[in-house]
Amino acid sequence: MNFENLKYNAWAKNENTEKTSGRVSYSQFSMWSACPHSWKLKYIAKQEMEPGIHMTFGTSMHETLQYYIYVSHTQSATEADKLNLDVILRERLEYNYINDKGDGEHFSTPEELEEFYLDGVAIIHWLKKHRSEFFKIQDFELIGIELPINMPVFEDYSVNIIGYLDLVFLEKSTNTIFIIDIKTSTSGWNKYHKNDKVKTSQLVLYKKYFSEQYKHPIDKIKVSYHIIKRKVPKDPEYKVMLRRLQKFEPSSGSVTINRLMKSFRQFIEDTHDKEGNRLLEKEFDAISNGGKNCRFCTFKDMHDLCDPKKRK
Ligand code: SF4
């Protein structure tokens, strides 16, 4: 099994391989929303994201869980439960660590890798026990894993949005699509995470474009984040705190979609011309938001690219 390319698309007839001159992703939009100047720098400095253990662990958990779901739905739950997911996770972690490190320095230690691995094993064991609460098989058809979205953003722009959906199911009896995005987190999302529109709007945007590309009624699409928690309290006040998976459904009705599309349109107008070229000659505001945006920004110490005096 080729884990890096574990892609499955039962509705491949709706795949769109047409290329436009401009391509945007949700992460570009979220970058621009926080600090437009960082969006511009990403394309000028062509700075790659620095690897980190959280990213490596996230990728490895995605691959392991997606494979488990794939076998559950294309073979059977019994076959899926026979898989040695502990071994698969270890192999994926080792492979992804080497791959993410590339020629660079080590970004983790054997001890830290082992800690993340054991957290992953605890998640897997919990999920296998509770699978039917989150991933139903009967009446649910697996439509896609890493299902591609590739759609023109607006009719008057030669720009496409590109995205990949972690898991997509069809509940056959109700003709309802369920789009699931898996997030890895240290201890789950609190109310601030849930109220963070930039964090939660990704699936709302994907819902709209999925409906158009795969020709499925938008009111028959549900979206949810499945947040898997690496850590749970040792002595929890309530048993529910031991749950390793938290489900969050962002509001995604027509009012939310319309509001989101207005700011998505602003992003496209601000950053591209109608032919799909990026407007990299233009000045963009450097928004530090009291330093909050800069804390994890790749450009925070590159003062020639982002002058601290000009940060707002
Ligand atoms: S360092 Fe701060 S102000 Fe500068 S690009 Fe990054 S987020 Fe924006």
py3Dmol code that shows the C-alpha trace and the ligand (Angstrom):
import py3Dmol

protein = """\
ATOM      1  CA  MET A   1       0.000   0.000   0.000  1.00  0.00           C
ATOM      2  CA  ASN A   2       1.356   3.388  -0.948  1.00  0.00           C
ATOM      3  CA  PHE A   3       0.436   5.536   2.046  1.00  0.00           C
ATOM      4  CA  GLU A   4       1.562   8.840   0.609  1.00  0.00           C
ATOM      5  CA  ASN A   5      -0.861   8.407  -2.222  1.00  0.00           C
ATOM      6  CA  LEU A   6      -3.745   6.864  -0.354  1.00  0.00           C
ATOM      7  CA  LYS A   7      -6.394   8.522  -2.424  1.00  0.00           C
ATOM      8  CA  TYR A   8      -9.812   7.153  -3.094  1.00  0.00           C
ATOM      9  CA  ASN A   9     -12.515   8.721  -5.200  1.00  0.00           C
ATOM     10  CA  ALA A  10     -15.727   6.853  -5.859  1.00  0.00           C
ATOM     11  CA  TRP A  11     -17.000   9.901  -7.773  1.00  0.00           C
ATOM     12  CA  ALA A  12     -13.949  10.337  -9.982  1.00  0.00           C
ATOM     13  CA  LYS A  13     -16.163  11.265 -12.924  1.00  0.00           C
ATOM     14  CA  ASN A  14     -16.477  14.696 -11.301  1.00  0.00           C
ATOM     15  CA  GLU A  15     -12.766  15.260 -10.976  1.00  0.00           C
ATOM     16  CA  ASN A  16     -11.656  18.455 -12.618  1.00  0.00           C
ATOM     17  CA  THR A  17      -8.140  18.418 -14.000  1.00  0.00           C
ATOM     18  CA  GLU A  18      -8.507  21.646 -15.949  1.00  0.00           C
ATOM     19  CA  LYS A  19      -5.685  24.058 -15.144  1.00  0.00           C
ATOM     20  CA  THR A  20      -6.219  27.790 -14.697  1.00  0.00           C
ATOM     21  CA  SER A  21      -3.417  30.303 -14.413  1.00  0.00           C
ATOM     22  CA  GLY A  22      -4.134  31.027 -10.752  1.00  0.00           C
ATOM     23  CA  ARG A  23      -4.474  28.509  -7.951  1.00  0.00           C
ATOM     24  CA  VAL A  24      -5.295  29.248  -4.347  1.00  0.00           C
ATOM     25  CA  SER A  25      -5.660  27.075  -1.272  1.00  0.00           C
ATOM     26  CA  TYR A  26      -7.481  27.616   1.970  1.00  0.00           C
ATOM     27  CA  SER A  27      -4.178  28.090   3.798  1.00  0.00           C
ATOM     28  CA  GLN A  28      -3.373  31.038   1.486  1.00  0.00           C
ATOM     29  CA  PHE A  29      -6.700  32.612   2.369  1.00  0.00           C
ATOM     30  CA  SER A  30      -6.142  32.104   6.104  1.00  0.00           C
ATOM     31  CA  MET A  31      -2.629  33.550   5.827  1.00  0.00           C
ATOM     32  CA  TRP A  32      -3.936  36.641   4.022  1.00  0.00           C
ATOM     33  CA  SER A  33      -6.788  36.994   6.551  1.00  0.00           C
ATOM     34  CA  ALA A  34      -4.323  37.170   9.445  1.00  0.00           C
ATOM     35  CA  CYS A  35      -1.557  39.214   7.794  1.00  0.00           C
ATOM     36  CA  PRO A  36      -1.725  40.107   4.066  1.00  0.00           C
ATOM     37  CA  HIS A  37       2.008  40.905   4.006  1.00  0.00           C
ATOM     38  CA  SER A  38       2.859  37.353   5.101  1.00  0.00           C
ATOM     39  CA  TRP A  39       0.853  36.051   2.126  1.00  0.00           C
ATOM     40  CA  LYS A  40       2.948  38.160  -0.227  1.00  0.00           C
ATOM     41  CA  LEU A  41       6.235  37.163   1.430  1.00  0.00           C
ATOM     42  CA  LYS A  42       5.436  33.494   1.098  1.00  0.00           C
ATOM     43  CA  TYR A  43       5.506  33.876  -2.688  1.00  0.00           C
ATOM     44  CA  ILE A  44       8.440  36.237  -2.848  1.00  0.00           C
ATOM     45  CA  ALA A  45      10.708  34.550  -0.315  1.00  0.00           C
ATOM     46  CA  LYS A  46       9.350  31.105  -1.264  1.00  0.00           C
ATOM     47  CA  GLN A  47      10.011  30.119   2.325  1.00  0.00           C
ATOM     48  CA  GLU A  48       9.138  26.516   3.119  1.00  0.00           C
ATOM     49  CA  MET A  49       7.493  25.714   6.431  1.00  0.00           C
ATOM     50  CA  GLU A  50      10.003  24.440   8.944  1.00  0.00           C
ATOM     51  CA  PRO A  51       9.346  20.795   9.807  1.00  0.00           C
ATOM     52  CA  GLY A  52       8.207  19.953  13.315  1.00  0.00           C
ATOM     53  CA  ILE A  53       7.131  16.942  15.306  1.00  0.00           C
ATOM     54  CA  HIS A  54       3.481  18.072  15.361  1.00  0.00           C
ATOM     55  CA  MET A  55       3.340  18.132  11.572  1.00  0.00           C
ATOM     56  CA  THR A  56       5.066  14.733  11.260  1.00  0.00           C
ATOM     57  CA  PHE A  57       2.759  13.205  13.853  1.00  0.00           C
ATOM     58  CA  GLY A  58      -0.327  14.764  12.191  1.00  0.00           C
ATOM     59  CA  THR A  59       0.582  13.339   8.785  1.00  0.00           C
ATOM     60  CA  SER A  60       1.298   9.888  10.236  1.00  0.00           C
ATOM     61  CA  MET A  61      -1.970   9.760  12.186  1.00  0.00           C
ATOM     62  CA  HIS A  62      -3.920  10.871   9.111  1.00  0.00           C
ATOM     63  CA  GLU A  63      -2.384   8.127   6.997  1.00  0.00           C
ATOM     64  CA  THR A  64      -2.925   5.420   9.622  1.00  0.00           C
ATOM     65  CA  LEU A  65      -6.548   6.344  10.318  1.00  0.00           C
ATOM     66  CA  GLN A  66      -7.411   6.888   6.672  1.00  0.00           C
ATOM     67  CA  TYR A  67      -6.059   3.432   5.865  1.00  0.00           C
ATOM     68  CA  TYR A  68      -8.105   1.899   8.683  1.00  0.00           C
ATOM     69  CA  ILE A  69     -11.265   3.589   7.388  1.00  0.00           C
ATOM     70  CA  TYR A  70     -10.419   2.584   3.825  1.00  0.00           C
ATOM     71  CA  VAL A  71     -10.179  -1.116   4.771  1.00  0.00           C
ATOM     72  CA  SER A  72     -13.336  -0.868   6.945  1.00  0.00           C
ATOM     73  CA  HIS A  73     -15.362   0.370   4.010  1.00  0.00           C
ATOM     74  CA  THR A  74     -13.819  -1.396   1.040  1.00  0.00           C
ATOM     75  CA  GLN A  75     -13.378  -4.777   2.804  1.00  0.00           C
ATOM     76  CA  SER A  76     -14.987  -5.088   6.236  1.00  0.00           C
ATOM     77  CA  ALA A  77     -14.759  -3.874   9.807  1.00  0.00           C
ATOM     78  CA  THR A  78     -13.402  -7.306  10.790  1.00  0.00           C
ATOM     79  CA  GLU A  79     -10.555  -7.024   8.279  1.00  0.00           C
ATOM     80  CA  ALA A  80      -9.825  -3.471   9.438  1.00  0.00           C
ATOM     81  CA  ASP A  81      -9.657  -4.582  13.061  1.00  0.00           C
ATOM     82  CA  LYS A  82      -7.114  -7.252  12.103  1.00  0.00           C
ATOM     83  CA  LEU A  83      -4.682  -4.558  10.895  1.00  0.00           C
ATOM     84  CA  ASN A  84      -1.753  -3.957  13.188  1.00  0.00           C
ATOM     85  CA  LEU A  85      -2.187  -0.213  13.366  1.00  0.00           C
ATOM     86  CA  ASP A  86       0.503   0.179  16.052  1.00  0.00           C
ATOM     87  CA  VAL A  87       3.076  -1.132  13.593  1.00  0.00           C
ATOM     88  CA  ILE A  88       1.658   0.908  10.718  1.00  0.00           C
ATOM     89  CA  LEU A  89       1.832   4.085  12.814  1.00  0.00           C
ATOM     90  CA  ARG A  90       5.441   3.415  13.824  1.00  0.00           C
ATOM     91  CA  GLU A  91       6.435   2.850  10.181  1.00  0.00           C
ATOM     92  CA  ARG A  92       4.651   5.996   9.070  1.00  0.00           C
ATOM     93  CA  LEU A  93       6.245   8.094  11.827  1.00  0.00           C
ATOM     94  CA  GLU A  94       9.720   6.844  10.929  1.00  0.00           C
ATOM     95  CA  TYR A  95       9.149   7.357   7.213  1.00  0.00           C
ATOM     96  CA  ASN A  96       7.625  10.828   7.581  1.00  0.00           C
ATOM     97  CA  TYR A  97      10.273  11.960  10.050  1.00  0.00           C
ATOM     98  CA  ILE A  98      13.074  11.103   7.626  1.00  0.00           C
ATOM     99  CA  ASN A  99      11.142  12.648   4.766  1.00  0.00           C
ATOM    100  CA  ASP A 100      10.317  15.891   6.648  1.00  0.00           C
ATOM    101  CA  LYS A 101      13.883  16.242   7.920  1.00  0.00           C
ATOM    102  CA  GLY A 102      15.326  15.900   4.436  1.00  0.00           C
ATOM    103  CA  ASP A 103      18.906  17.200   4.446  1.00  0.00           C
ATOM    104  CA  GLY A 104      18.206  19.456   7.426  1.00  0.00           C
ATOM    105  CA  GLU A 105      18.954  19.118  11.128  1.00  0.00           C
ATOM    106  CA  HIS A 106      17.096  16.774  13.469  1.00  0.00           C
ATOM    107  CA  PHE A 107      13.975  18.510  14.740  1.00  0.00           C
ATOM    108  CA  SER A 108      13.090  15.986  17.418  1.00  0.00           C
ATOM    109  CA  THR A 109      14.708  13.452  19.735  1.00  0.00           C
ATOM    110  CA  PRO A 110      14.188   9.670  20.030  1.00  0.00           C
ATOM    111  CA  GLU A 111      12.484  10.288  23.405  1.00  0.00           C
ATOM    112  CA  GLU A 112      10.063  12.831  21.999  1.00  0.00           C
ATOM    113  CA  LEU A 113       9.287  10.654  18.980  1.00  0.00           C
ATOM    114  CA  GLU A 114       8.564   7.740  21.304  1.00  0.00           C
ATOM    115  CA  GLU A 115       6.234   9.907  23.406  1.00  0.00           C
ATOM    116  CA  PHE A 116       4.279  10.970  20.326  1.00  0.00           C
ATOM    117  CA  TYR A 117       4.187   7.375  19.109  1.00  0.00           C
ATOM    118  CA  LEU A 118       2.730   6.134  22.405  1.00  0.00           C
ATOM    119  CA  ASP A 119       0.162   8.952  22.366  1.00  0.00           C
ATOM    120  CA  GLY A 120      -0.791   7.814  18.860  1.00  0.00           C
ATOM    121  CA  VAL A 121      -1.143   4.204  19.992  1.00  0.00           C
ATOM    122  CA  ALA A 122      -3.456   5.297  22.843  1.00  0.00           C
ATOM    123  CA  ILE A 123      -5.572   7.259  20.332  1.00  0.00           C
ATOM    124  CA  ILE A 124      -5.775   4.293  17.953  1.00  0.00           C
ATOM    125  CA  HIS A 125      -6.839   1.871  20.687  1.00  0.00           C
ATOM    126  CA  TRP A 126      -9.514   4.270  21.915  1.00  0.00           C
ATOM    127  CA  LEU A 127     -10.779   4.910  18.388  1.00  0.00           C
ATOM    128  CA  LYS A 128     -10.988   1.216  17.516  1.00  0.00           C
ATOM    129  CA  LYS A 129     -13.155   0.708  20.594  1.00  0.00           C
ATOM    130  CA  HIS A 130     -15.418   3.638  19.708  1.00  0.00           C
ATOM    131  CA  ARG A 131     -15.300   3.486  15.908  1.00  0.00           C
ATOM    132  CA  SER A 132     -19.028   3.009  15.420  1.00  0.00           C
ATOM    133  CA  GLU A 133     -19.757   6.292  17.246  1.00  0.00           C
ATOM    134  CA  PHE A 134     -17.791   8.275  14.697  1.00  0.00           C
ATOM    135  CA  PHE A 135     -17.395   6.194  11.558  1.00  0.00           C
ATOM    136  CA  LYS A 136     -20.484   4.200  10.754  1.00  0.00           C
ATOM    137  CA  ILE A 137     -20.332   1.493   8.108  1.00  0.00           C
ATOM    138  CA  GLN A 138     -23.885   0.323   7.609  1.00  0.00           C
ATOM    139  CA  ASP A 139     -25.691   2.638   5.177  1.00  0.00           C
ATOM    140  CA  PHE A 140     -22.513   4.760   4.828  1.00  0.00           C
ATOM    141  CA  GLU A 141     -20.593   4.596   1.554  1.00  0.00           C
ATOM    142  CA  LEU A 142     -17.021   5.829   1.472  1.00  0.00           C
ATOM    143  CA  ILE A 143     -16.912   8.408  -1.319  1.00  0.00           C
ATOM    144  CA  GLY A 144     -13.402   9.673  -0.908  1.00  0.00           C
ATOM    145  CA  ILE A 145     -10.118   9.903   0.900  1.00  0.00           C
ATOM    146  CA  GLU A 146      -8.108  13.013   0.073  1.00  0.00           C
ATOM    147  CA  LEU A 147     -10.897  13.836  -2.337  1.00  0.00           C
ATOM    148  CA  PRO A 148      -9.832  16.723  -4.562  1.00  0.00           C
ATOM    149  CA  ILE A 149     -11.628  20.052  -4.848  1.00  0.00           C
ATOM    150  CA  ASN A 150     -10.612  21.965  -7.949  1.00  0.00           C
ATOM    151  CA  MET A 151     -13.070  24.676  -8.909  1.00  0.00           C
ATOM    152  CA  PRO A 152     -13.052  28.201 -10.335  1.00  0.00           C
ATOM    153  CA  VAL A 153     -13.332  30.556  -7.373  1.00  0.00           C
ATOM    154  CA  PHE A 154     -15.581  33.020  -9.229  1.00  0.00           C
ATOM    155  CA  GLU A 155     -16.819  33.172 -12.799  1.00  0.00           C
ATOM    156  CA  ASP A 156     -14.910  36.378 -13.577  1.00  0.00           C
ATOM    157  CA  TYR A 157     -11.510  35.192 -12.275  1.00  0.00           C
ATOM    158  CA  SER A 158      -9.147  32.693 -13.865  1.00  0.00           C
ATOM    159  CA  VAL A 159      -8.289  31.272 -10.461  1.00  0.00           C
ATOM    160  CA  ASN A 160      -9.143  27.841  -9.058  1.00  0.00           C
ATOM    161  CA  ILE A 161      -9.373  26.746  -5.466  1.00  0.00           C
ATOM    162  CA  ILE A 162      -7.481  23.534  -4.762  1.00  0.00           C
ATOM    163  CA  GLY A 163      -8.151  21.455  -1.674  1.00  0.00           C
ATOM    164  CA  TYR A 164      -8.246  17.853  -0.479  1.00  0.00           C
ATOM    165  CA  LEU A 165     -10.920  16.412   1.786  1.00  0.00           C
ATOM    166  CA  ASP A 166      -9.712  13.938   4.418  1.00  0.00           C
ATOM    167  CA  LEU A 167     -12.814  11.727   4.424  1.00  0.00           C
ATOM    168  CA  VAL A 168     -16.123  11.914   2.579  1.00  0.00           C
ATOM    169  CA  PHE A 169     -19.077   9.584   3.189  1.00  0.00           C
ATOM    170  CA  LEU A 170     -22.542   9.290   1.719  1.00  0.00           C
ATOM    171  CA  GLU A 171     -25.399   8.262   3.991  1.00  0.00           C
ATOM    172  CA  LYS A 172     -27.402   6.403   1.370  1.00  0.00           C
ATOM    173  CA  SER A 173     -30.822   6.409   3.031  1.00  0.00           C
ATOM    174  CA  THR A 174     -30.863  10.226   3.341  1.00  0.00           C
ATOM    175  CA  ASN A 175     -28.584  11.096   0.382  1.00  0.00           C
ATOM    176  CA  THR A 176     -26.511  13.167   2.813  1.00  0.00           C
ATOM    177  CA  ILE A 177     -22.800  13.769   2.341  1.00  0.00           C
ATOM    178  CA  PHE A 178     -20.545  13.944   5.409  1.00  0.00           C
ATOM    179  CA  ILE A 179     -17.236  15.757   4.945  1.00  0.00           C
ATOM    180  CA  ILE A 180     -14.775  15.118   7.769  1.00  0.00           C
ATOM    181  CA  ASP A 181     -11.551  16.916   8.467  1.00  0.00           C
ATOM    182  CA  ILE A 182      -9.175  15.232  10.919  1.00  0.00           C
ATOM    183  CA  LYS A 183      -7.180  17.542  13.171  1.00  0.00           C
ATOM    184  CA  THR A 184      -4.516  16.477  15.623  1.00  0.00           C
ATOM    185  CA  SER A 185      -4.308  18.511  18.794  1.00  0.00           C
ATOM    186  CA  THR A 186      -2.565  18.285  22.147  1.00  0.00           C
ATOM    187  CA  SER A 187      -5.702  18.439  24.269  1.00  0.00           C
ATOM    188  CA  GLY A 188      -8.599  19.326  21.980  1.00  0.00           C
ATOM    189  CA  TRP A 189     -10.313  22.566  20.975  1.00  0.00           C
ATOM    190  CA  ASN A 190     -11.602  24.959  23.599  1.00  0.00           C
ATOM    191  CA  LYS A 191     -14.210  27.688  23.028  1.00  0.00           C
ATOM    192  CA  TYR A 192     -11.568  30.081  21.630  1.00  0.00           C
ATOM    193  CA  HIS A 193     -10.539  27.573  18.992  1.00  0.00           C
ATOM    194  CA  LYS A 194     -14.179  26.940  18.127  1.00  0.00           C
ATOM    195  CA  ASN A 195     -14.883  30.680  17.802  1.00  0.00           C
ATOM    196  CA  ASP A 196     -11.850  31.240  15.598  1.00  0.00           C
ATOM    197  CA  LYS A 197     -13.476  31.761  12.195  1.00  0.00           C
ATOM    198  CA  VAL A 198     -10.213  31.382  10.299  1.00  0.00           C
ATOM    199  CA  LYS A 199      -9.722  27.976  11.910  1.00  0.00           C
ATOM    200  CA  THR A 200     -13.269  26.744  11.370  1.00  0.00           C
ATOM    201  CA  SER A 201     -14.167  28.178   7.942  1.00  0.00           C
ATOM    202  CA  GLN A 202     -12.120  25.759   5.861  1.00  0.00           C
ATOM    203  CA  LEU A 203     -14.847  23.129   5.733  1.00  0.00           C
ATOM    204  CA  VAL A 204     -17.521  25.763   5.139  1.00  0.00           C
ATOM    205  CA  LEU A 205     -15.681  26.860   2.011  1.00  0.00           C
ATOM    206  CA  TYR A 206     -15.117  23.278   0.920  1.00  0.00           C
ATOM    207  CA  LYS A 207     -18.809  22.523   1.425  1.00  0.00           C
ATOM    208  CA  LYS A 208     -19.761  25.205  -1.098  1.00  0.00           C
ATOM    209  CA  TYR A 209     -17.248  24.089  -3.742  1.00  0.00           C
ATOM    210  CA  PHE A 210     -17.891  20.391  -3.145  1.00  0.00           C
ATOM    211  CA  SER A 211     -21.562  20.997  -3.842  1.00  0.00           C
ATOM    212  CA  GLU A 212     -20.716  22.682  -7.163  1.00  0.00           C
ATOM    213  CA  GLN A 213     -18.048  20.249  -8.308  1.00  0.00           C
ATOM    214  CA  TYR A 214     -19.704  16.991  -7.269  1.00  0.00           C
ATOM    215  CA  LYS A 215     -23.199  18.271  -8.053  1.00  0.00           C
ATOM    216  CA  HIS A 216     -24.685  17.462  -4.697  1.00  0.00           C
ATOM    217  CA  PRO A 217     -27.365  19.676  -3.084  1.00  0.00           C
ATOM    218  CA  ILE A 218     -25.714  21.953  -0.546  1.00  0.00           C
ATOM    219  CA  ASP A 219     -28.446  21.389   2.025  1.00  0.00           C
ATOM    220  CA  LYS A 220     -27.545  17.687   1.903  1.00  0.00           C
ATOM    221  CA  ILE A 221     -23.954  18.215   3.001  1.00  0.00           C
ATOM    222  CA  LYS A 222     -22.742  18.150   6.598  1.00  0.00           C
ATOM    223  CA  VAL A 223     -19.253  19.097   7.688  1.00  0.00           C
ATOM    224  CA  SER A 224     -17.370  18.338  10.881  1.00  0.00           C
ATOM    225  CA  TYR A 225     -13.923  18.469  12.406  1.00  0.00           C
ATOM    226  CA  HIS A 226     -12.774  15.313  14.172  1.00  0.00           C
ATOM    227  CA  ILE A 227     -10.149  16.518  16.620  1.00  0.00           C
ATOM    228  CA  ILE A 228      -7.958  13.776  18.010  1.00  0.00           C
ATOM    229  CA  LYS A 229      -6.370  14.496  21.366  1.00  0.00           C
ATOM    230  CA  ARG A 230      -2.860  13.415  22.209  1.00  0.00           C
ATOM    231  CA  LYS A 231      -3.283  14.026  25.884  1.00  0.00           C
ATOM    232  CA  VAL A 232      -6.163  13.374  28.261  1.00  0.00           C
ATOM    233  CA  PRO A 233      -6.109  14.141  31.997  1.00  0.00           C
ATOM    234  CA  LYS A 234      -4.744  11.443  34.297  1.00  0.00           C
ATOM    235  CA  ASP A 235      -7.407  12.028  36.957  1.00  0.00           C
ATOM    236  CA  PRO A 236     -10.328  13.462  35.043  1.00  0.00           C
ATOM    237  CA  GLU A 237     -13.184  15.148  36.852  1.00  0.00           C
ATOM    238  CA  TYR A 238     -15.607  13.615  34.361  1.00  0.00           C
ATOM    239  CA  LYS A 239     -15.278  10.409  32.348  1.00  0.00           C
ATOM    240  CA  VAL A 240     -16.051  12.282  29.145  1.00  0.00           C
ATOM    241  CA  MET A 241     -12.671  14.031  29.467  1.00  0.00           C
ATOM    242  CA  LEU A 242     -10.998  10.721  28.641  1.00  0.00           C
ATOM    243  CA  ARG A 243     -12.433  10.724  25.150  1.00  0.00           C
ATOM    244  CA  ARG A 244      -9.706  10.894  22.541  1.00  0.00           C
ATOM    245  CA  LEU A 245     -11.899  12.279  19.779  1.00  0.00           C
ATOM    246  CA  GLN A 246     -13.839  15.505  19.898  1.00  0.00           C
ATOM    247  CA  LYS A 247     -16.323  16.291  17.164  1.00  0.00           C
ATOM    248  CA  PHE A 248     -17.060  19.879  16.181  1.00  0.00           C
ATOM    249  CA  GLU A 249     -19.593  20.970  13.574  1.00  0.00           C
ATOM    250  CA  PRO A 250     -19.093  24.609  12.553  1.00  0.00           C
ATOM    251  CA  SER A 251     -22.166  26.548  11.531  1.00  0.00           C
ATOM    252  CA  SER A 252     -22.348  26.257   7.759  1.00  0.00           C
ATOM    253  CA  GLY A 253     -25.768  27.510   6.741  1.00  0.00           C
ATOM    254  CA  SER A 254     -26.429  30.009   3.946  1.00  0.00           C
ATOM    255  CA  VAL A 255     -25.800  33.104   6.115  1.00  0.00           C
ATOM    256  CA  THR A 256     -22.392  31.791   7.197  1.00  0.00           C
ATOM    257  CA  ILE A 257     -21.495  30.765   3.636  1.00  0.00           C
ATOM    258  CA  ASN A 258     -22.507  34.153   2.190  1.00  0.00           C
ATOM    259  CA  ARG A 259     -20.482  36.016   4.803  1.00  0.00           C
ATOM    260  CA  LEU A 260     -17.466  33.805   4.152  1.00  0.00           C
ATOM    261  CA  MET A 261     -17.755  34.193   0.383  1.00  0.00           C
ATOM    262  CA  LYS A 262     -17.656  37.995   0.753  1.00  0.00           C
ATOM    263  CA  SER A 263     -14.314  37.856   2.518  1.00  0.00           C
ATOM    264  CA  PHE A 264     -13.047  35.140   0.165  1.00  0.00           C
ATOM    265  CA  ARG A 265     -13.897  37.445  -2.746  1.00  0.00           C
ATOM    266  CA  GLN A 266     -11.985  40.284  -1.038  1.00  0.00           C
ATOM    267  CA  PHE A 267      -8.973  37.983  -0.780  1.00  0.00           C
ATOM    268  CA  ILE A 268      -9.091  37.118  -4.485  1.00  0.00           C
ATOM    269  CA  GLU A 269      -9.611  40.751  -5.568  1.00  0.00           C
ATOM    270  CA  ASP A 270      -6.810  41.928  -3.298  1.00  0.00           C
ATOM    271  CA  THR A 271      -4.255  39.362  -4.424  1.00  0.00           C
ATOM    272  CA  HIS A 272      -4.972  38.452  -8.074  1.00  0.00           C
ATOM    273  CA  ASP A 273      -5.884  40.079 -11.338  1.00  0.00           C
ATOM    274  CA  LYS A 274      -8.685  38.625 -13.429  1.00  0.00           C
ATOM    275  CA  GLU A 275      -6.202  36.611 -15.517  1.00  0.00           C
ATOM    276  CA  GLY A 276      -5.109  34.814 -12.366  1.00  0.00           C
ATOM    277  CA  ASN A 277      -1.741  36.515 -11.835  1.00  0.00           C
ATOM    278  CA  ARG A 278      -0.641  37.224  -8.266  1.00  0.00           C
ATOM    279  CA  LEU A 279      -0.254  40.944  -7.482  1.00  0.00           C
ATOM    280  CA  LEU A 280       3.172  40.661  -5.916  1.00  0.00           C
ATOM    281  CA  GLU A 281       4.212  44.228  -6.819  1.00  0.00           C
ATOM    282  CA  LYS A 282       1.485  45.598  -4.591  1.00  0.00           C
ATOM    283  CA  GLU A 283       2.042  46.718  -0.992  1.00  0.00           C
ATOM    284  CA  PHE A 284       0.221  44.686   1.624  1.00  0.00           C
ATOM    285  CA  ASP A 285      -0.305  45.599   5.274  1.00  0.00           C
ATOM    286  CA  ALA A 286       1.881  43.818   7.812  1.00  0.00           C
ATOM    287  CA  ILE A 287      -0.564  43.039  10.607  1.00  0.00           C
ATOM    288  CA  SER A 288       1.065  41.883  13.806  1.00  0.00           C
ATOM    289  CA  ASN A 289      -2.124  41.982  15.894  1.00  0.00           C
ATOM    290  CA  GLY A 290      -0.210  42.974  18.996  1.00  0.00           C
ATOM    291  CA  GLY A 291       2.498  40.414  18.174  1.00  0.00           C
ATOM    292  CA  LYS A 292       0.048  37.487  18.136  1.00  0.00           C
ATOM    293  CA  ASN A 293       0.352  36.911  14.385  1.00  0.00           C
ATOM    294  CA  CYS A 294       4.139  37.170  14.419  1.00  0.00           C
ATOM    295  CA  ARG A 295       4.789  34.629  17.167  1.00  0.00           C
ATOM    296  CA  PHE A 296       4.805  31.654  14.804  1.00  0.00           C
ATOM    297  CA  CYS A 297       5.514  33.553  11.577  1.00  0.00           C
ATOM    298  CA  THR A 298       8.502  32.372   9.518  1.00  0.00           C
ATOM    299  CA  PHE A 299       9.353  36.016   8.734  1.00  0.00           C
ATOM    300  CA  LYS A 300       9.413  37.385  12.270  1.00  0.00           C
ATOM    301  CA  ASP A 301      13.215  37.607  12.373  1.00  0.00           C
ATOM    302  CA  MET A 302      13.679  38.516   8.699  1.00  0.00           C
ATOM    303  CA  HIS A 303      13.649  42.266   9.217  1.00  0.00           C
ATOM    304  CA  ASP A 304      14.673  42.977   5.625  1.00  0.00           C
ATOM    305  CA  LEU A 305      11.430  41.326   4.505  1.00  0.00           C
ATOM    306  CA  CYS A 306       9.182  42.542   7.300  1.00  0.00           C
ATOM    307  CA  ASP A 307      10.340  45.736   8.968  1.00  0.00           C
ATOM    308  CA  PRO A 308       9.262  45.668  12.658  1.00  0.00           C
ATOM    309  CA  LYS A 309       8.630  49.451  12.476  1.00  0.00           C
ATOM    310  CA  LYS A 310       6.012  48.942   9.773  1.00  0.00           C
ATOM    311  CA  ARG A 311       4.120  46.191  11.579  1.00  0.00           C
ATOM    312  CA  LYS A 312       0.649  47.325  12.643  1.00  0.00           C
TER     313      LYS A 312
END
"""
ligand_1 = """\
8
SF4
S 6.262 38.916 11.117
Fe 4.200 39.545 11.695
S 3.775 41.380 10.515
Fe 5.530 40.364 9.574
S 4.711 39.074 7.975
Fe 4.836 37.829 9.798
S 2.828 38.024 10.773
Fe 3.003 39.673 9.300
"""
view = py3Dmol.view(width=600, height=400)
view.addModel(protein, "pdb")
view.setStyle({"model": 0}, {"cartoon": {"style": "trace"}})
view.addModel(ligand_1, "xyz")
view.setStyle({"model": 1}, {"stick": {}})
view.zoomTo()
view.show()
